[in-house]
Amino acid sequence: MSTTTPRGALPLAATLLTASVALYMTLVAFGNITDFGTNREFVRHVLAMDTTFKDDDLMWRAITDEGLQDAAYVAIIVWETVAALVLVYGTWLWARRDHPRARRVSTYGLLMVMLLFGAGFMAIGGEWFAMWQSEDWNGLDAALRVFVLSGVVLLVDHLPGAQDGRTDPA
């Protein structure tokens, strides 16, 4: 016995899930712009490695210059803002049923989010700057949640039938 996905269910799922990540990234970027100081302190502490174990073999990696720290933070905000805009556009394309372009644009936006949270926060922040050692300035759990969410949405966006609303045998 074969089952089918109801016509339009996958594109709807892709639309709503992409919109969810777009909303999240929009709120993250908005929050970092309007409350610049809070996460600036987070970035400064992570880059300075001042709440890690202070292992001499690692501390040479620390960036203590506040100008460089702030430049890194501004670059993060710009990346978040561009990712949010790309995902909003992808959502709009899904809603307009321009599925091939929606899939492509959404893929770019989701990959931007996954690069920021995976490569940026988990790999560079977590490992290179030893953020995992900090009890107070450790964003690895949050980064993992966003990375996994974005990955799931990316998979849904690429399921057969999400692009054109076809029904496919399960």
Sequence and secondary structure as in RCSB ss.txt:
>XXXX:A:sequence
MSTTTPRGALPLAATLLTASVALYMTLVAFGNITDFGTNREFVRHVLAMDTTFKDDDLMWRAITDEGLQDAAYVA
IIVWETVAALVLVYGTWLWARRDHPRARRVSTYGLLMVMLLFGAGFMAIGGEWFAMWQSEDWNGLDAALRVFVLS
GVVLLVDHLPGAQDGRTDPA
>XXXX:A:secstr
   B  TTHHHHHHHHHHHHHHHHHHHHHHHHHHTHHHHHHHHHHHHHTTTS   HHHHTT    HHHHHHHHHH
HHHHHHHHHHHHHHHHHHHHTT HHHHHHHHHHHHHHHHIIIIIIIIIIIIIIT GGG SSS  HHHHHHHHHHH
HHHHHHHTSTTTTT    B 
